[in-house]
């Protein structure tokens, strides 16, 4: 990949060489390409010496770094960290190295942050993103992601988003309750289906999954093979969920505990729901927000550009192209 400020890419350098072989003068090539004569000569000479590989972008890292911290000092810093289990501000004076340098050494050697370690033993106790590598299933319906997002209901007349924070105070003794937004996302196509339901209990989740499968079938995804969820009680232990999955011929999959990124596609949909539907405008009633979900979902599936799909909507991967 070329440097962000570079005037030429590999293709531009190749064009310089081609024009040189076609008999162009170097001054004319430089004027046409918008670069200096020295730049033109550099790439011509490099191609003459190395051929096509000579045109590939190289690292701008210097061959030698006289001011780089010595290996002896780095090992001293690592030993101090292992012994004292303190941060750069404490370790710096102990090893006579600036705190910023200590921080760089620790990052370079992949030493975990203190917040990720047990304060007594120093062992890593926080989960790492072991599934951070992006993946995508090959077939629509091969894997779907299911989740619930909890939203506070809008009080009659609107909340603070309508009246402002100064006038948004209400009687806290009056319970407004929550809406539970159930969502299902296809891993391959990103086709989504959502409903607002009164709770997240097993029978409710099972009925939602049944309706979502019917919606997917109407859109061309005839079979759901796997259903991935988090470890919520209803998903893990509900007999109704197990029955619906069996009726669909689908296998249940669960993410690892405390690793929500493994169900990342539906988690990302939850975020999009919040920013583009639930909180995009100030609703005056809860029913008004509920009524706005279906039109927004239709827009999401059929019109909204999706970055993971090359700027196309999810329906583009379901219908024949």
N, C-alpha and C positions, 0 to 999 in steps of 0.2 A: 504494500500500500504506500502511495506517495505521501510525502510530507504535506501538511495542510497548506503551506505557503508555496509549494513547488509549482513552477510554471509548466512543467512537463511531466507526463506520465510515461510508462514504458512505450505506449503507442506513439507518443510524440517524439520520443528519442528514435524509435524505429523510422519514423517519417523523416527525421533529419538525415539518417543514414541513407534512406532510399533516394532522397533528393540529391544527396552528395554523389551517389552512384549514377544518378541521371544527368550529372554534369552541372548542377547548380553551383554557383560560387558560395563560399561560406558566408560572406557578407549578405548575400541575398536570402540565404536560408535563415540567418539570424533575424533579418527584418521581417520575413514572412511569419516566423514563429514567435516573434516578440521576445527574444532572448538575446543575450550578448554573443559576440563572436567567439569569446573564450568558451562559453558554454557549448556552442556548436562544435568547436574543435575538440573539447573534452570528450563528447560522446562519439565523435568520429574516431578519435584515437583509441578510445576504450573498446569500440566495436572491432577495430582492426587488430587489437591485441587479444581480445577474449571472445569475440564473436557475439552471438545472441545473448549468452549469460551476462555479458558485460553491460547490458542495458537494464538489467533488473535493479530495482531500488535496493540500496544497501543501508545498513544501520548507520546512523550518525554518531553512534557511541565512539568516543576516542579509543585508539589502540592501547593507550596507557593512561593511567590516572595517578599521577604522583602524590596527590593529596588524599587518596583513598585510605581509609582506616586499615591498619595492618591486621593480618589474620590473628596475631597474638592478642591484640586489643579486643578484637571481636570475640574471641574465645573467653577472654576475661569478663566481658560484659555478659555473655551467655551463662557463665558459671555463677556470676553474682546474681543474675535473675533467678536461676535455679535454687540458689541458697537462700536468698532473702525474700523472694516472691514479692517484689516491690516494683513500682513504676519508674519511668525514666527520671522523674524529678528526684527520686531518692537514690537511684542507682548511679546517676551521673557523678555526684560528689564522691561516692564510694570508689569508683574506678577512674576518677579524674578525666572524665569524658563529658562533653556537653550533653544535656538531656536530649536535645534534638538528634544528636548522633546516636545516642543509645536507642531512641525510638526507631530510627532507620535500620539499625543493626537487627533489632528484634523482628521488625517486619520482613527484612530480607531473609531471615532464617526461618520465617514461618512460626515464630513463637506466638501462642494464643494470647489474647488480651486477658488481663486479670479478671475482668467481669465474666469471662467464660470458664474460669477455673474455681475449684473448691479452695477456699481460703486456708484450709488446714493442710490438705495434701498437695495442692497444686495441680491436681488432675483435672482434665477438661470434663465439665459436667453439663455444659449446654450443648444441645444438638446442633450439628453442623448441617449445612445444606448439601447433603450427599446426593440429592437428585436435582441439583441446580442446572444440570445439562438439559437443554430444551429437547423435547421429543414430540412426535406427532404420529398418531396411528395411521395405518395405510387405508383403512376402510371406514366409511361412515357407519356408526353404530358399534364399532369394535370396542369402544370404551366411551362411557359418558361419566361426567362428573356431577355430583349432586350435593347441594348444601342449602342452608337456611341462613338468611340475614335478618336480624332483629331490628326493627325500627320503631321509635316512639311515635305514638299516634299524634295527630295534629288536633289541638283543642278547638272547640267551636269558635269561629271568628278568626282563627289563625293564631299562630304562636309568635315568638319574638322576631322571626324572620319577616313577618308582616308588620308588626307594630314597633319593632326595635327593641333592643335589650332593656332600655329604660322603662318601657311599658309592658315588658313581656313577663313580669312576675305574676304568678297565679297562686292559688291556694294549693299548697303541696299536699294537703290532706285529701284532696280530690284526685283519685287515681284515674289517669287517662288510659293507661294500658299500652300494649304494643301490637304492631303488625308483624307477622312472620312471613317474610318473602322467601318462598321455596323456589329453587332454580335448578334446572338440569341443562348441561352444556355438552354437546357432542365434541369429542376430542379432535376429530378429523376436520369437520366442517365449521366448528364453533357455532352451529345452530343452537339457539337458546330458547328455553321455555320457562316462564315464571308465573307464579300465582301468589296472591296475598291470602293467607289463611290464618285462622284464629290461634293456632298453637303449633307445636312441633312434636306432637306425640306420634307414636307408632302408626295408628290407623290413619291419621292425617297425612303422614309422610307416604304411606303405602298408596293411599288413594291418589295423591299427587303424582307419584311415579307412574301409576296406571294411566292417568290422563296425559302426562307428558309423553309416554310411549305412543299413545294414540295420535298425539300432535305430530311427533316425529314420523310416524307411519304415513300420515297425510301429506307430509312434505317430501316423502321418498325414502326415508330411512326405515326400512321394513322390520329390521331386527336389531335389538340391543343385546350385545354379547356380554358386556361387563359393566357393572355399576360401581363407581368408586366414590366413597364417602369418608368423612372423618369418623371418629370413634364415639360420636354422640350415642346416648343410651338407646334412643329409638332406632337408630341405624344398626347398632350392634346386636340388640337383643329382641327387637320387635318380631313377633311371629307373623304379623301382617306384611311386613317388608319382605321377609323370607318367602312368604306365599306368593306375593306379586312377582318377585324375581324368578321364582320357579315357574310361574305361569308364562313369563316372558322368555324363559330359557336363558336367563342371564345369571352370571356369577357375581357375587358380591366381593368387592375389594375394599380394604381399609388402609388408610395411610398410617404411617408410623405415628405414635403419640407425640404431640407437640411439634409436628412437622407440617404445618398447613400449606407450605409451598408445594407439597406433593399433590395437592388438589388445587393447584394454582390457577387453572383455567376458569374454574367456577369462582374462585376467590377474586380473580380479576374482574369477572362479570359483576360480582357484588360491588366492587369499587365503582365500576362504570354505572351501575344502577343508582348508586348514591349520588354521583356527581352529575349525571346527565338526566336523571328522572326525579329522584326523591327530593334533591336539594337544588335542582336547576332553577326553579322558580318558587315564588312564595305562594303556597296554597292556603286558602282561607278555611277549608274544611278537609277532614280526612277522606271523605268520600270523593272529593275532587282529585286528590292525589291518587286514590285507588283507580279512578276512571282513566287517569292519564297513563297507567302502566301498559295496557294492551296496545294503544297506538304507538307508544314508544318501542315496545318489543317488536312490533311489525316493522318499524323503521330500522331497528337494530339488525334484524334478520335479512331484510330485503334491500336496504339502501345505504346504511351506514358503512363507511369504508373501514375495513379491519386491517391493521398494520401487519398482522401475522399471515394474512391471506393476500399479500401484495396489493393492498388497497381496494380489494373487492369485498362485497358483503358475503356473509355465510351462505346465503342461498345459492351463490354461484358455484359452490362445491357440491351441491346436492342435485341441481338440475343439470341436464346435459348441456355442454358448451359447444 
